[in-house]
Amino acid sequence: MQAPAIDLSPQAWALQRIRTVSEPIKILISIVFALSVVFPIFLTVVVLFLANHLGSFAFVSFSSGGVGLNLADADQQLHLQSLAQIPLGTLSVQQRLALVALEGLCAPCTALALHHLRRLFVLYSRGVVFAESNIRHIRSLGMWLVVAAIANNLAGRLFGWITHAPISSTSNAALMVVLGAMIYVIAYVMELGREADLERKDFL
């Protein structure tokens, strides 16, 4: 016997759609967040403890994503060197320590931005859309995007000074600052609107 269809109100239908759409996005962001935590740890281990073992097979560089690491076979080495990537084995211990410090400057900022984005979609997947916690995570996301962009730009300049090598790109730093600032302002406007709505309800 077929179950009777449930006639959802427009509000309930909208919340159901939000939960349905947010669930896969939450999973995707969770994966990216996990990678943003695991990769810096992997890079630190390789740079500090495996540089002598890997020799010229490991290459480091700097781009808009921070310090990068590539593992290459013999056929790829010349190609990577032409892209201004530096063999890890040619760097001194002091330079390798400095690279780990630069990654330690960039990676936490990116991970914190992804953490708040993930928490935001966790709330959406539960049907929580306009709560104070949503606004808090949106505001924190905007703030950490700005901090991450500034930290990345600064780290890129230090990378060039430490290794005497060109960096691939930090050109999106200004765009990320603008984007983060806009998200922060949007969260502030949402907070004002929520407070006004609560005052209106109390008045009524």
C-alpha positions in Angstrom: 0.0 0.0 0.0 1.4 3.3 -1.1 2.1 5.9 1.7 0.1 9.1 1.4 2.0 12.0 0.0 2.9 14.7 2.5 2.0 18.2 1.5 4.8 20.4 2.7 4.4 24.1 3.4 6.6 26.5 1.3 8.8 27.1 4.3 9.2 23.4 5.1 9.9 22.6 1.4 12.5 25.3 1.3 14.3 24.0 4.4 14.2 20.5 2.9 15.8 21.8 -0.3 18.5 23.6 1.7 19.3 20.5 3.7 19.5 18.4 0.5 21.8 20.8 -1.3 24.0 21.5 1.7 24.7 17.8 2.5 27.1 17.1 -0.5 28.7 20.5 -0.2 29.4 19.8 3.5 31.1 16.5 2.6 33.2 18.2 -0.1 34.3 21.0 2.2 35.1 18.5 4.9 37.4 16.7 2.5 39.1 19.9 1.5 39.4 20.9 5.1 41.0 17.5 6.0 43.5 18.0 3.2 44.3 21.5 4.4 45.4 19.9 7.7 47.1 16.8 6.4 49.2 18.4 3.6 51.1 20.9 5.8 51.9 18.0 8.2 53.1 15.9 5.2 55.1 18.8 3.9 56.8 19.4 7.3 57.8 15.7 7.6 59.3 15.7 4.1 61.1 19.0 4.3 62.5 18.4 7.8 63.2 14.6 7.9 63.2 13.2 4.3 65.1 15.8 2.4 68.3 13.8 2.4 66.6 10.6 1.4 64.5 12.1 -1.5 67.4 14.3 -2.7 66.5 15.9 -6.1 63.2 14.1 -6.4 61.4 16.6 -4.2 60.7 20.1 -5.4 59.4 23.1 -3.4 57.7 26.2 -4.8 55.4 29.0 -3.7 52.1 30.0 -5.3 48.8 31.5 -4.3 48.1 28.3 -2.3 51.2 28.7 -0.1 54.3 26.5 0.0 54.0 23.7 -2.6 55.7 20.3 -2.7 56.1 18.1 -5.8 57.6 14.6 -6.0 59.1 13.9 -9.4 60.7 11.1 -11.3 63.8 11.6 -13.5 61.7 12.5 -16.6 59.9 15.3 -14.7 62.8 16.9 -13.0 64.0 19.1 -15.8 60.4 20.2 -16.5 59.9 21.2 -12.8 63.2 23.1 -12.7 62.0 25.1 -15.8 58.9 26.1 -13.7 61.2 27.7 -11.1 60.6 24.9 -8.6 63.6 24.3 -6.3 65.1 20.8 -5.6 64.6 20.3 -1.9 68.1 18.7 -1.6 69.8 22.0 -2.6 68.3 23.9 0.4 70.2 24.3 3.7 68.7 23.2 7.0 68.1 26.9 7.9 66.2 27.4 4.6 64.1 24.2 5.2 63.2 25.4 8.7 62.2 28.7 7.2 59.9 27.0 4.7 58.2 25.1 7.4 57.7 28.3 9.3 56.2 29.9 6.2 53.8 27.0 5.8 53.0 27.3 9.5 52.0 30.9 8.8 49.8 30.2 5.8 48.2 26.8 6.5 46.4 27.6 9.8 44.7 30.7 8.3 43.4 28.6 5.3 42.3 25.8 7.6 40.4 28.1 9.9 38.6 29.7 6.9 37.6 26.3 5.7 36.6 25.2 9.2 34.1 28.1 9.5 32.8 27.4 6.0 32.3 23.8 6.9 30.5 24.6 10.1 28.2 27.0 8.2 27.2 24.2 5.8 26.8 21.7 8.8 24.2 24.2 10.1 22.5 24.5 6.7 22.4 20.7 6.4 20.5 20.6 9.7 18.0 23.2 8.5 19.5 26.0 10.6 19.7 29.0 8.2 19.2 32.4 9.9 20.5 31.7 13.5 23.1 33.7 15.3 25.6 30.8 14.8 25.2 31.1 11.0 26.1 34.8 11.2 29.1 34.1 13.5 30.6 31.5 11.1 30.0 33.8 8.0 31.7 36.7 9.8 34.7 34.4 10.9 35.0 33.1 7.3 35.3 36.6 6.0 37.9 37.6 8.6 40.1 34.5 8.1 40.0 34.9 4.3 41.4 38.4 4.8 44.0 37.1 7.2 44.9 34.2 4.9 45.4 36.5 1.9 47.7 38.9 3.8 49.7 36.0 5.4 50.1 34.3 2.0 51.3 37.5 0.3 53.8 38.1 3.1 55.0 34.5 3.1 55.5 34.7 -0.7 57.8 37.7 -0.4 59.7 35.9 2.4 60.0 32.8 0.3 61.6 34.7 -2.5 64.0 36.3 -0.1 64.9 33.1 1.6 65.4 30.9 -1.5 66.3 33.6 -4.1 63.7 32.0 -6.4 60.7 33.5 -8.1 57.2 32.7 -6.8 54.5 31.4 -9.1 51.7 33.8 -8.1 50.2 35.7 -5.2 48.2 38.0 -7.5 44.9 36.9 -6.0 45.7 38.3 -2.6 44.0 41.6 -3.2 40.9 39.9 -4.6 40.8 37.6 -1.5 41.0 40.6 0.8 38.1 42.3 -1.0 36.1 39.0 -1.0 36.7 38.4 2.7 35.9 42.0 3.6 32.6 41.8 1.6 31.6 38.5 3.3 32.4 40.1 6.7 30.2 43.1 5.8 27.4 40.8 4.6 27.5 39.0 8.0 27.3 42.4 9.8 24.3 43.4 7.7 22.7 40.0 8.4 23.2 40.5 12.1 21.6 44.0 12.0 18.7 42.6 10.1 18.3 39.7 12.6 18.3 42.2 15.5 15.7 44.4 13.8 13.5 41.4 13.1 13.7 40.3 16.8 12.9 43.8 18.0 9.9 43.8 15.6 8.6 40.5 16.9 9.0 41.6 20.6 7.1 44.8 19.8 4.2 42.9 18.2 
